[in-house]
Amino acid sequence: MPAARRPLARPTCPPVHLAVRPLVSALLVALAGPAFAATNLATDPATDAATVAAASKAAARRQPPLSCRPANWRAPAEGLRLAPRSAADATLLSFEADRLEGSIGSQLRATGRVQLQRGEMALQADELEYGLANDRLRARGDVQLLRGEDRFAGAELDIDTERVTGHVLKPRYHFALTDAGGRAERIDFLGPNRLEVSGSSYSSCKVGDDETPPWVLTARRIRLDFNTNEGLAEGAVLRFQDVPILALPVLSFPVTEDRKSGWLPPSIDLSTTNGLVVAVPYYWNIAPNYDATLTPTISLKRGAGLDSEFRYLQPRLSGETALAWLPQDQLAGRDRWAARWDHRGQLGSDVDIDGHLLRVSDDAYWNDGLRGASNLTPRLLGSQARAQQRRSLRLGVIGPVDQWLYASAQTWQVLQSSDSSGTITAPYRRMPQVGARWAGLGSELEWSLQAEANRFEHEDPTLTKGSRAHLLGTLAWHLGDGGWQLTPRLRFNAAAYDMDQALSDGRRRASRFIPTVSLDSSWTFDRPLTLFGRALTQTLEPRLLYVQTPWREQSALPNFDSAALDFNATTVFHDAAFSGVDRVADTQGVTAGLTTRFIDAGSGVELGRLGLAQRYLLRDQRITGDGVPLTQRFSDVLLLGSTSAIARWSLGSTVQYNPEISRVTRSTGTVTYSPGPFRTVHASYSFQRDASEQYALGWQWPVLGRGAPLSLPAGAAAQANTALRAAGGSSGSSGSGGSGGSCEGTLYTVGRIDYSKRERRVSGALAGFEYDAGCWIGRVVAERRSTGASAATSRLMLQLELVGLSRLALGSNPLSALKDNIPGYRLLRERGSASGSSSTSVGDGGSAEP
């Protein structure tokens, strides 16, 4: 594979592998010393021993303690420190001991408080022998070893560092990068790249010598061969609260970052539509740039199925294809399937291509919650193929010009509901779409021109089909400075149609040209202001927009892609009333607005704003979204406001008020209270007259334990947190999720509830608990989702996160649901932290997240 081509970023190991790899790689580098580092790691600078040590140091400085530490707990070699060394003497070997004897160039023997240091490695023992001729190191007694920030201890160390053979008896270890460690009965080094570990254990839970950690991973024997990238663990068992939750009599795994074929962790899904579903993925490492995952599944309600995913990576293209197949669904009585394909590539140096395909077997696929069809719009599945070329040109007096040439094809699959009230009209298919766009931007002038041709198809025979060619252009002149701006703008929209059927006026061909002239002006005034003893800057920002578009007859023309724009704070100052190309509103009117902002004079942070805007029509608008002419001169008044001036609170609201009926036609409001990390309550309200009225409440809040709210005055609470940090712990709002340096866990409640007042029912609910015990996190989350006026599906999501090892999920990953539905939600363990640096998440379908 060429050097420029990177291997696929597919994690290949079950969670138990992640304990094995940090253990053996760190022990090899630390115990075998620089000889092994030169033999095995020099080929990859990213894994050089000094680099690993530097990363460990950075992670340790950056992160707070991630798990509770009893008063009597100490890491191996905690009292051992590295003396400063320059780059020149990093390889020098230095001894300190009560007694040092031997002959120069032959054998050295040190006894009594012996310390040895070479570069980033320091060793302490009661007795040490070092053979300079054969580079053999023997240490006995209380052997303590420090390699960077990683620490080890053992009863006896005997290593031939040249041939990398020997053993370590009863080693204990602790890795700074994962803040975790464990024990082993014996480690035997069998050569530069081979070793055997007997009786190993691994955990991030800090307990006393005679206590059992809440979770621990053990293996009876581990054999490793770095030359063949082969590891074999016998009797691997993962225990939680002394109960085995994952056991494998024999486990084969990779011992380097290279991928390896093998079974991934199983996943279990619980839902009302499918019952209990068990999936066991098998990863197939086909080649450095090809891999596949095959996942047999079994559902108690629906039967057996198979999911497959194939990924490929070439120097100029990459992609994934997946197929979920459920033959003979026992509930539906037919085959069910979902197919997905995503492709990205490049032709030459400036042509980008991409393709996306998503299809399912039937309309009920989304409602049944089957695998393989997750999509932002679950009932509207789009497929598209596209190619685009971008170039920068210089055209004489015109100057620099950006040019885009593109071609695409787009189609849709709409999953209709059995309820006629839930019928969706599919968008038109573009088969094909070709076009070009040019744009230039000078110091004052801005212009663009787009030419495009489309062929529109639709599966509904009653809808008009045909072709359209259009030309869109704009020219703007920007005048002014920071205090004022004046922008005259000229736009035009020209389109020609060639239809398969005759239009309502009998024509099959038609064309039209519609210009739009606008003048946009805005000013900014500011003044110093003091409110409640706080220095502020208040701005006053009036804005005026004039738009004129002549009327052109369009009622007989087809409408392939246009829809009326919503009236909101963004579109109120827009010079068009429709999206797309086919409809252009005849408008002659003025939009006026006024905004005032309050800015902290010291930090520049905006603390609040208030604004209002309204349109005034100078004549009736005949072309509207519903076809009814608009004769009302004054539009609704749009009012908006937001503030974060109150500590821990943020508020925002928009109100659309109709002066003719003296009523609010639409309004939204949000309130967020967030006194610190992992403490958020968010409430929202939305109202649209004669349509909907919705309430929503979302939260993440500690209820029990160290992270729970303190019932103390603010000053006393601050003093308590300061004292806690001084004692080596962390306050409830620390980055460690509130468990910090205390062995007391924290229980959080999380959730979101959506309530429809118009329908008088809960339209969606998500609720559960998170428990942070310091070295492990448990999540239990239940979700109920509406799929129709009187139908809903429910699912239960369980997750066990072992800090420093992995996340094990039963069912769909609850973290995705929590992050997507709860505003302000924060992970108790952020990605990239010391706890997550070497961990892998097991998410939906049992596939591992990179």
C-alpha positions in Angstrom: 0.0 0.0 0.0 1.4 3.4 -0.9 2.6 5.6 2.0 0.0 8.2 1.3 -2.8 5.7 1.7 -4.0 5.2 5.3 -5.6 2.0 6.6 -9.3 2.0 7.4 -10.0 3.4 10.9 -11.9 0.4 12.0 -11.5 -0.7 15.7 -11.2 -4.4 15.7 -11.1 -5.5 19.3 -13.7 -6.5 21.9 -13.5 -4.5 25.1 -11.3 -7.2 26.7 -8.5 -6.5 24.2 -8.2 -3.0 25.4 -6.9 -4.2 28.7 -4.4 -6.5 27.1 -2.8 -4.0 24.7 -2.0 -1.2 27.2 -0.7 -3.8 29.6 1.7 -5.7 27.3 2.9 -2.7 25.2 3.8 -0.6 28.2 5.4 -3.5 30.1 7.5 -4.4 27.1 8.8 -0.8 26.7 9.2 -0.2 30.4 10.7 -3.5 31.5 12.7 -4.4 28.5 14.1 -0.9 28.3 15.6 1.0 25.4 16.8 -2.1 23.7 13.3 -3.2 23.0 12.3 0.3 22.1 14.9 0.4 19.4 14.0 -3.1 18.2 10.2 -2.8 18.0 9.1 0.9 18.1 11.6 2.8 16.1 9.7 2.1 12.8 6.8 4.3 14.0 7.8 7.6 15.6 4.3 8.1 16.9 4.8 5.2 19.3 8.3 6.1 20.3 8.8 5.5 24.1 9.5 9.2 24.7 6.4 10.2 22.7 4.3 7.8 24.8 5.7 9.1 28.0 5.1 12.7 26.9 1.5 11.9 26.0 1.0 10.3 29.4 2.4 13.4 31.1 0.1 15.7 29.1 -2.9 13.6 29.8 -2.1 13.4 33.5 -1.7 17.2 33.7 -4.8 17.9 31.7 -7.3 15.6 33.5 -8.5 15.5 37.1 -8.5 12.2 38.9 -11.1 9.9 37.3 -11.8 7.4 40.0 -12.0 7.4 43.7 -8.9 6.7 45.8 -9.1 5.4 49.3 -6.8 7.0 51.8 -4.6 3.8 52.0 -4.3 3.4 48.2 -1.0 4.2 46.5 0.1 3.6 42.9 3.2 1.4 42.4 6.4 3.4 42.6 4.5 6.5 43.7 7.5 7.9 45.7 9.9 7.3 42.8 10.8 10.4 40.7 12.8 11.1 37.5 15.8 13.4 37.8 16.0 16.1 35.1 18.1 15.0 32.0 19.2 16.9 29.0 18.9 15.4 25.5 22.6 14.8 25.4 22.7 12.5 28.4 19.3 10.9 28.0 20.9 7.5 27.3 23.4 7.6 30.2 23.0 5.0 32.9 23.3 6.4 36.5 23.3 4.5 39.8 22.6 5.6 43.4 23.0 3.1 46.3 24.2 2.7 49.8 26.8 0.2 48.5 28.2 -0.1 45.0 30.7 -2.7 44.0 32.0 -4.5 40.9 34.4 -3.9 38.0 34.2 -1.3 35.3 33.0 -2.7 32.0 32.0 -6.0 33.5 29.6 -6.4 36.5 28.1 -3.9 38.9 26.2 -4.8 42.1 24.3 -2.3 44.2 22.6 -2.9 47.5 20.6 -0.8 49.9 18.2 1.8 48.6 19.3 1.3 45.0 18.2 3.7 42.3 18.9 3.4 38.6 18.0 5.9 35.9 18.4 5.9 32.1 16.4 8.5 30.1 12.7 8.2 31.0 13.2 5.0 33.0 14.0 4.9 36.7 14.3 1.8 38.8 14.4 1.3 42.6 15.2 -1.9 44.4 16.8 -3.4 47.5 19.4 -5.2 45.5 20.5 -4.8 41.8 23.0 -6.5 39.6 23.8 -5.2 36.1 26.1 -6.9 33.6 27.6 -4.3 31.3 29.1 -7.0 29.0 25.8 -8.8 28.3 23.4 -5.9 29.3 21.6 -8.1 31.8 19.7 -6.5 34.7 18.6 -8.3 37.9 16.7 -6.6 40.7 15.3 -8.1 43.9 13.4 -7.0 46.9 10.9 -4.1 46.6 11.4 -3.5 42.9 9.8 -0.2 41.8 9.9 1.0 38.1 8.9 4.3 36.6 8.7 4.8 32.9 7.5 8.3 32.0 4.3 8.6 34.1 3.6 4.8 34.1 4.5 3.0 37.3 5.4 -0.7 38.0 6.3 -2.8 41.0 7.4 -6.4 41.4 9.2 -8.9 43.7 11.9 -9.8 41.2 13.1 -8.5 37.8 15.5 -10.5 35.6 16.0 -9.1 32.0 18.5 -9.7 29.3 17.9 -6.4 27.6 20.0 -7.3 24.5 18.1 -10.6 23.7 15.0 -9.4 25.6 14.6 -12.6 27.6 13.9 -13.0 31.2 11.0 -12.6 33.6 9.2 -10.4 36.2 7.6 -11.9 39.3 4.3 -10.6 40.7 4.3 -7.2 38.9 1.9 -4.5 39.7 1.3 -1.6 37.2 -0.5 1.7 36.7 -0.9 3.5 33.4 -1.2 7.3 33.6 -3.0 7.5 30.2 -5.9 5.4 31.4 -5.5 6.0 35.1 -5.9 2.2 35.5 -3.7 -0.7 36.3 -3.6 -4.2 37.8 -1.4 -7.2 38.7 0.1 -10.2 37.1 1.6 -13.4 38.6 4.5 -13.5 36.2 5.7 -12.1 32.9 8.1 -14.1 30.8 10.0 -12.4 27.9 10.7 -14.9 25.1 12.5 -12.7 22.7 12.4 -9.2 21.2 8.8 -9.4 20.2 7.3 -12.3 22.2 6.2 -12.7 25.8 3.8 -14.6 28.0 1.8 -13.1 30.9 0.4 -15.3 33.6 -2.5 -14.4 35.9 -3.1 -10.9 34.8 -5.8 -8.4 36.1 -6.7 -4.9 35.0 -9.0 -2.3 36.5 -9.3 1.5 37.0 -10.9 1.1 40.5 -8.7 2.1 43.3 -9.1 -0.3 46.2 -7.0 -1.7 49.0 -4.8 -4.8 48.6 -7.4 -7.0 50.3 -10.5 -5.6 48.5 -12.1 -6.6 45.3 -12.5 -3.8 42.7 -16.0 -3.1 41.4 -14.9 -4.3 38.0 -11.8 -6.2 36.9 -10.7 -8.0 33.8 -8.6 -11.1 34.3 -6.9 -13.7 32.1 -5.3 -16.9 33.1 -2.5 -16.7 30.5 -1.8 -14.3 27.6 0.7 -15.1 24.8 1.8 -12.3 22.5 3.8 -12.3 19.3 4.4 -8.9 17.8 6.0 -10.3 14.7 2.8 -12.0 13.6 0.5 -9.5 15.3 -1.1 -12.4 17.2 -2.3 -12.4 20.8 -4.0 -15.4 22.5 -5.7 -15.0 25.8 -6.9 -18.0 27.8 -9.6 -17.8 30.4 -10.4 -14.1 29.8 -13.2 -13.0 32.2 -14.7 -9.5 32.8 -16.3 -9.2 36.2 -18.6 -6.5 37.5 -19.4 -6.5 41.2 -17.8 -9.9 41.3 -20.3 -11.2 38.7 -18.9 -12.5 35.3 -20.5 -10.4 32.5 -18.2 -11.5 29.7 -16.2 -14.7 29.5 -14.2 -16.2 26.7 -12.2 -19.5 27.1 -9.9 -18.6 24.3 -9.6 -15.2 22.7 -7.5 -14.2 19.7 -6.7 -10.5 19.2 -4.2 -8.1 17.6 -1.4 -6.8 19.7 -0.6 -3.8 17.6 -2.7 -1.0 16.1 -3.1 -3.2 12.9 -6.6 -4.6 12.4 -7.3 -8.3 12.8 -10.3 -10.5 11.9 -12.4 -11.7 14.8 -15.6 -11.5 16.8 -16.7 -8.1 18.2 -18.8 -7.8 21.4 -22.4 -8.8 21.1 -25.2 -6.3 21.5 -28.7 -6.8 23.0 -31.7 -4.7 22.0 -35.0 -4.4 23.8 -38.0 -2.8 22.2 -41.8 -3.2 21.9 -41.7 -3.7 18.1 -38.9 -6.3 18.0 -38.7 -7.7 21.5 -35.3 -9.1 22.4 -32.7 -8.9 19.6 -29.2 -10.3 20.0 -26.5 -9.4 17.4 -23.0 -10.8 17.3 -20.7 -9.0 14.8 -17.8 -10.7 13.1 -15.1 -8.4 11.7 -13.2 -9.5 8.6 -9.9 -7.7 7.8 -9.8 -8.4 4.1 -6.8 -6.1 3.2 -5.2 -2.9 4.5 -7.8 -0.8 2.6 -10.8 -3.2 2.6 -12.8 -4.7 5.5 -16.2 -6.1 6.2 -18.4 -6.7 9.2 -21.0 -9.5 9.2 -23.6 -9.5 12.0 -25.9 -12.4 12.5 -29.0 -11.3 14.5 -31.8 -13.2 16.2 -35.1 -11.6 17.3 -37.6 -13.4 19.5 -40.4 -11.7 17.6 -39.2 -11.6 14.0 -36.7 -14.4 13.6 -33.1 -14.6 12.3 -31.4 -12.0 10.1 -28.0 -10.9 8.8 -26.4 -7.4 8.6 -23.4 -6.8 6.5 -21.1 -3.8 5.9 -18.2 -3.5 3.5 -15.8 -0.6 3.5 -13.1 0.4 1.0 -10.4 3.0 0.8 -8.4 4.0 -2.3 -6.1 7.0 -2.9 -8.9 8.9 -4.5 -12.0 7.3 -3.4 -13.6 5.7 -0.3 -17.0 4.5 0.8 -19.2 2.1 2.7 -22.0 -0.2 1.6 -24.4 -2.0 4.0 -27.3 -4.4 3.8 -29.6 -5.5 6.6 -31.6 -8.6 5.6 -34.4 -10.2 7.6 -35.7 -13.2 5.7 -39.2 -14.2 6.5 -40.1 -11.7 9.2 -42.3 -13.8 11.5 -44.6 -10.8 12.2 -44.9 -9.4 8.7 -44.8 -12.7 6.9 -42.3 -11.5 4.2 -38.7 -10.6 3.6 -37.5 -7.3 5.0 -34.3 -5.5 4.0 -32.5 -2.1 4.0 -29.6 -1.1 1.7 -27.3 1.8 2.1 -24.3 3.0 0.0 -22.1 6.0 0.5 -19.3 6.9 -1.8 -16.8 9.8 -2.0 -14.1 10.3 -4.5 -12.1 12.6 -6.7 -11.4 12.6 -10.5 -8.3 14.5 -11.4 -7.2 17.3 -9.2 -10.4 19.4 -9.1 -13.5 17.1 -9.6 -15.3 15.8 -6.5 -17.8 13.0 -6.8 -20.1 11.5 -4.2 -23.0 9.2 -4.1 -25.6 8.2 -1.5 -28.2 5.5 -1.7 -30.7 4.5 1.0 -33.6 2.1 0.3 -35.8 -0.2 2.4 -38.2 -3.0 1.5 -41.5 -1.6 2.6 -43.4 1.4 4.0 -43.6 0.0 7.6 -39.8 -0.5 7.9 -39.3 2.8 9.8 -42.3 2.2 12.1 -41.1 -1.3 13.1 -37.7 0.0 14.2 -35.7 -2.4 12.1 -32.0 -2.2 11.7 -30.0 -0.5 9.0 -32.3 2.5 8.0 -31.4 5.2 10.5 -31.9 8.6 8.9 -32.6 12.2 9.9 -36.0 12.0 8.1 -37.0 8.4 8.7 -40.0 8.5 6.2 -38.2 10.3 3.4 -35.2 8.4 2.1 -33.1 10.2 -0.5 -30.6 8.9 -3.0 -28.2 11.1 -5.0 -25.2 10.9 -7.3 -23.2 14.1 -7.8 -20.0 15.4 -9.5 -18.6 18.9 -9.1 -15.6 20.8 -10.5 -14.4 24.0 -8.9 -11.8 26.3 -10.4 -10.5 29.8 -9.8 -10.3 31.9 -13.0 -9.1 35.3 -13.9 -11.1 37.0 -16.6 -9.4 40.2 -17.8 -11.0 43.4 -16.3 -13.5 41.3 -14.4 -10.8 40.0 -12.1 -10.8 36.7 -10.1 -13.8 34.5 -10.6 -14.8 31.2 -8.9 -16.4 28.7 -11.2 -18.4 25.6 -10.3 -19.6 23.0 -12.9 -21.8 20.3 -11.6 -24.1 17.4 -12.5 -26.3 15.3 -10.3 -29.3 13.0 -10.2 -31.6 12.7 -7.2 -34.5 10.4 -6.3 -36.6 9.6 -3.2 -38.4 6.8 -1.5 -41.3 7.9 0.7 -42.6 5.6 3.3 -46.3 6.2 3.5 -48.4 5.6 6.6 -51.4 3.3 6.8 -53.2 6.4 8.3 -54.4 8.6 5.4 -53.8 11.7 7.5 -50.1 10.9 7.5 -49.7 10.7 3.7 -46.6 12.5 2.4 -46.2 13.9 -1.1 -42.8 13.0 -2.4 -40.5 15.7 -3.9 -39.8 15.6 -7.6 -37.0 13.5 -8.8 -34.2 15.3 -10.7 -33.1 13.1 -13.5 -30.7 14.7 -14.2 -29.6 18.1 -13.0 -26.7 19.9 -14.7 -25.4 23.5 -14.2 -22.7 26.0 -13.8 -22.1 28.9 -11.4 -19.8 31.9 -11.4 -19.1 34.3 -8.6 -16.9 37.3 -8.1 -16.3 39.5 -5.0 -14.4 42.8 -5.1 -13.9 45.4 -2.5 -17.4 46.8 -3.2 -19.0 44.9 -6.1 -20.4 41.4 -5.6 -21.9 39.4 -8.4 -23.0 35.8 -9.3 -24.5 34.0 -12.2 -26.0 30.5 -12.3 -27.2 28.5 -15.3 -29.0 25.2 -14.7 -31.1 22.6 -16.5 -33.3 19.9 -14.8 -35.5 17.1 -15.8 -38.3 16.5 -13.3 -40.0 13.1 -12.8 -42.6 11.9 -10.4 -44.3 8.6 -9.7 -47.7 10.3 -9.3 -49.3 10.3 -12.8 -51.5 13.2 -11.9 -48.6 15.5 -11.4 -47.0 17.5 -14.3 -43.6 16.3 -15.5 -41.1 18.0 -17.7 -37.9 20.0 -18.1 -36.7 23.4 -16.9 -33.8 25.6 -17.7 -33.2 28.6 -15.6 -30.7 31.5 -15.2 -30.3 33.3 -11.9 -28.1 36.4 -11.5 -27.3 39.0 -8.9 -25.3 42.2 -8.7 -24.7 44.1 -5.5 -22.8 47.3 -4.6 -21.7 47.5 -1.0 -21.2 51.0 0.4 -20.4 52.2 3.9 -18.2 51.4 6.8 -18.6 50.0 10.3 -21.2 52.5 11.3 -23.5 52.4 8.3 -24.1 50.2 5.2 -26.0 50.8 2.0 -26.4 48.0 -0.5 -28.3 48.4 -3.8 -28.9 45.0 -5.3 -30.3 43.8 -8.7 -31.5 40.2 -9.1 -33.2 38.4 -11.9 -34.9 35.0 -12.3 -35.4 33.6 -15.8 -36.8 30.2 -16.5 -38.0 28.2 -19.6 -40.2 25.1 -19.4 -40.7 22.2 -21.8 -43.6 20.0 -20.5 -44.7 16.4 -21.3 -48.3 17.4 -20.9 -50.1 20.6 -21.9 -50.3 23.2 -19.1 -53.7 24.6 -18.0 -53.5 27.3 -20.7 -52.8 24.7 -23.4 -49.1 25.5 -23.8 -46.4 22.9 -23.5 -43.6 25.4 -23.6 -43.4 28.6 -21.6 -40.8 31.1 -20.3 -40.6 34.1 -18.1 -38.1 36.7 -16.9 -38.6 38.4 -13.5 -36.2 41.1 -12.1 -36.0 42.2 -8.5 -34.6 45.5 -7.2 -33.8 46.1 -3.6 -32.1 48.6 -1.4 -30.8 47.5 2.0 -29.6 50.1 4.6 -28.5 49.6 8.1 -26.9 51.8 10.8 -25.2 51.1 14.1 -25.1 53.6 17.0 -23.6 52.9 20.4 -23.3 54.5 23.8 -21.8 53.7 27.2 -24.2 52.6 29.8 -24.1 51.5 33.5 -26.8 49.1 34.8 -26.8 47.6 38.2 -23.2 48.7 38.7 -22.0 47.0 35.5 -20.3 48.9 32.6 -22.1 48.1 29.3 -22.2 49.3 25.8 -25.7 49.7 24.3 -26.2 49.6 20.5 -29.1 50.9 18.5 -29.3 49.3 15.1 -32.1 50.4 12.7 -32.5 48.6 9.4 -34.6 49.4 6.3 -35.1 47.2 3.3 -37.0 48.2 0.1 -37.9 45.5 -2.4 -39.7 45.8 -5.7 -40.6 42.8 -8.0 -43.0 43.2 -10.8 -45.9 40.9 -11.3 -45.6 38.1 -13.9 -48.3 35.5 -14.7 -47.2 32.2 -13.1 -50.4 30.4 -12.2 -50.2 28.2 -15.3 -46.6 27.3 -14.9 -45.6 24.1 -13.0 -44.1 24.3 -9.5 -41.3 21.8 -9.1 -39.3 23.1 -6.2 -40.7 26.3 -4.7 -42.4 26.8 -1.3 -43.3 29.9 0.7 -40.7 31.0 3.1 -41.5 30.9 6.8 -41.9 34.3 8.4 -39.2 34.6 11.1 -36.2 36.7 12.2 -34.1 35.4 9.4 -36.5 35.7 6.4 -38.1 39.0 7.4 -35.2 40.9 5.7 -35.1 38.6 2.7 -35.9 40.0 -0.7 -37.7 36.8 -1.9 -40.8 35.2 -0.5 -40.3 31.8 -2.0 -37.5 29.2 -2.0 -36.6 27.5 -5.2 -36.9 28.8 -8.7 -40.5 28.3 -10.0 -42.3 31.0 -8.0 -41.3 34.6 -7.6 -43.7 36.8 -5.5 -44.7 40.2 -6.9 -43.6 42.5 -4.1 -43.4 46.2 -3.5 -42.8 46.9 0.1 -40.6 48.1 2.9 -39.3 46.1 5.9 -38.3 48.1 8.9 -36.5 46.8 12.0 -34.8 48.0 15.1 -32.4 46.1 17.4 -30.7 47.1 20.5 -27.9 45.0 22.1 -26.3 45.2 25.6 -22.6 44.3 25.5 -20.3 43.9 28.5 -17.7 46.7 28.1 -14.8 44.6 29.5 -15.3 41.2 27.9 -17.3 42.1 24.8 -19.9 39.4 25.6 -23.4 40.1 24.5 -25.6 40.0 27.6 -29.0 40.7 25.9 -30.8 41.9 22.9 -34.2 43.2 21.9 -35.6 43.6 18.4 -38.7 44.2 16.4 -39.5 44.1 12.7 -42.5 44.6 10.4 -43.2 44.6 6.7 -45.4 47.2 4.9 -46.8 46.4 1.4 -47.1 49.3 -1.0 -49.5 47.2 -3.1 -51.4 43.9 -3.0 -49.3 40.7 -3.4 -51.0 38.5 -5.9 -48.6 35.5 -5.9 -48.7 33.8 -2.5 -48.1 30.3 -1.1 -51.8 29.5 -0.7 -52.9 31.2 -3.9 -55.0 33.8 -2.0 -53.8 37.4 -2.8 -52.4 39.3 0.2 -54.2 42.6 0.7 -53.1 43.2 4.3 -50.8 46.2 4.2 -49.0 45.7 7.5 -47.6 42.3 8.3 -47.5 40.7 11.7 -45.0 42.4 14.1 -42.1 40.2 14.9 -40.6 40.7 18.4 -37.6 38.9 19.7 -35.5 39.1 22.8 -32.7 37.1 24.6 -30.5 37.5 27.6 -27.8 35.8 29.5 -27.2 38.7 32.0 -28.6 36.7 34.9 -25.9 34.3 36.1 -26.6 30.7 35.3 -29.7 31.6 33.3 -30.3 32.2 29.6 -33.7 33.2 28.2 -35.0 33.7 24.7 -38.3 34.4 23.1 -39.9 35.4 19.7 -43.5 36.6 19.3 -45.4 37.1 16.1 -48.3 39.5 16.8 -51.1 40.3 14.4 -52.3 43.9 14.9 -55.5 43.4 12.9 -56.9 40.7 15.2 -54.9 41.9 18.2 -53.6 38.4 18.9 -50.4 36.5 18.9 -50.3 34.1 15.9 -47.0 32.4 16.8 -44.6 32.4 19.7 -41.6 30.5 21.1 -39.8 30.7 24.3 -36.8 29.0 26.0 -35.4 29.1 29.5 -32.2 27.3 30.5 -30.8 27.1 34.0 -27.2 25.8 34.1 -25.3 26.5 37.4 -22.4 24.2 36.4 -21.3 21.2 34.4 -23.7 18.2 34.5 -26.5 20.5 35.9 -28.9 21.7 33.2 -32.6 22.3 33.0 -34.1 23.4 29.7 -37.7 24.3 29.1 -39.2 25.5 25.8 -42.6 26.5 24.6 -43.9 26.8 21.0 -47.3 28.0 19.8 -48.9 28.4 16.4 -52.5 29.5 16.3 -54.9 26.9 15.0 -52.0 24.4 14.5 -50.0 23.4 17.5 -49.0 24.2 21.1 -46.0 22.3 22.5 -44.2 22.2 25.8 -40.8 20.5 26.3 -38.7 20.0 29.4 -35.2 18.5 29.3 -32.7 18.0 32.2 -29.4 16.6 33.5 -29.1 16.9 37.2 -27.3 15.1 40.1 -29.7 13.9 42.8 -27.5 11.8 45.1 -23.9 11.7 46.1 -20.9 14.0 45.8 -22.2 15.7 42.7 -25.6 16.5 44.2 -26.5 20.2 44.9 -25.1 21.4 48.2 -27.7 22.9 50.6 -25.3 25.6 51.6 -25.1 29.3 51.0 -23.0 30.3 48.0 -20.0 31.4 50.1 -20.1 28.3 52.2 -20.4 26.1 49.2 -17.4 27.8 47.5 -15.4 27.2 50.7 -16.4 23.6 50.9 -15.4 23.1 47.2 -12.0 24.8 47.8 -11.3 22.6 50.8 -12.3 19.5 48.9 -9.9 20.4 46.0 -7.1 21.1 48.5 -7.7 17.6 50.0 -7.1 16.1 46.6 -10.7 15.6 45.6 -12.9 17.6 43.2 -16.0 19.5 43.6 -19.3 18.4 42.2 -18.8 20.4 39.1 -15.4 19.1 38.3 -14.5 17.6 34.9 -14.6 14.1 36.3 -18.4 14.1 36.5 -18.6 14.8 40.2 -17.0 11.7 41.6 -13.5 13.1 41.6 -11.5 12.2 44.6 -14.3 10.7 46.7 -15.3 7.1 46.8 -19.0 8.2 47.0 -20.7 7.9 43.6 -23.1 10.4 42.1 -26.6 9.6 40.7 -27.9 11.8 37.9 -31.3 12.0 36.5 -31.6 12.7 32.7 -34.6 13.1 30.4 -36.8 15.0 28.1 -40.6 15.2 27.9 -42.6 16.7 25.0 -46.2 17.5 25.6 -48.8 18.5 23.0 -51.5 20.6 24.5 -53.6 20.5 21.4 -53.6 16.7 21.3 -53.5 16.4 25.2 -50.9 13.8 25.2 -47.1 13.2 25.6 -45.7 13.2 22.1 -42.3 11.9 23.1 -40.5 11.0 26.3 -36.9 10.1 27.3 -36.0 9.5 30.9 -33.4 7.6 32.9 -30.6 7.7 35.3 -26.8 7.8 35.1 -24.6 6.7 38.0 -21.0 7.7 38.2 -19.1 5.5 40.7 -15.7 7.0 39.7 -14.3 4.0 37.9 -17.5 2.9 36.3 -20.7 4.6 35.0 -24.1 3.0 34.5 -26.9 4.3 32.4 -30.6 3.2 32.3 -32.7 5.1 29.8 -36.2 4.5 28.5 -37.6 6.1 25.4 -41.1 6.3 24.0 -41.5 7.7 20.5 -44.7 8.5 18.7 -45.1 7.0 15.2 -48.7 8.1 14.5 -51.7 9.8 16.0 -52.4 6.8 18.3 -49.2 4.6 17.9 -45.9 4.7 19.7 -42.8 2.5 20.1 -40.8 2.1 23.3 -37.2 0.8 23.9 -35.0 0.3 26.9 -31.3 1.3 26.7 -28.7 0.1 29.2 -25.1 0.9 29.2 -22.1 0.1 31.4 -19.1 2.3 31.0 -15.9 0.9 32.6 -13.6 3.9 32.9 -10.2 3.1 31.3 -11.7 0.2 29.4 -14.8 0.4 27.3 -18.5 1.2 27.1 -20.8 -1.9 26.9 -24.3 -1.1 25.5 -27.4 -3.2 25.7 -29.5 -2.1 22.8 -29.1 1.3 21.0 -26.4 3.5 22.5 -28.2 5.8 25.0 -25.5 8.5 24.7 -26.7 9.3 21.1 -30.3 9.7 22.4 -29.2 11.8 25.3 -27.0 14.2 23.3 -29.6 14.6 20.5 -32.6 15.3 22.8 -31.3 17.1 25.9 -30.0 20.7 25.2 -26.8 21.2 27.3 -26.3 17.5 28.0 -22.6 16.7 28.8 -20.9 13.3 28.8 -19.7 12.3 32.3 -16.5 11.2 30.5 -15.6 13.4 27.6 -13.9 11.9 24.6 -10.2 12.3 24.5 -9.9 12.4 28.3 -7.5 10.2 30.2 -10.2 7.7 30.7 -11.1 7.6 27.1 -7.8 7.7 25.4 -7.6 4.0 25.0 -11.2 3.1 25.2 -13.7 2.0 22.6 -17.5 2.4 22.6 -19.7 -0.4 21.6 -22.8 1.3 20.0 -25.7 0.4 17.8 -25.5 -3.0 16.2 -22.4 -3.9 18.1 -20.0 -2.0 15.9 -17.2 -0.2 17.6 -17.1 3.6 17.5 -13.7 5.0 16.4 
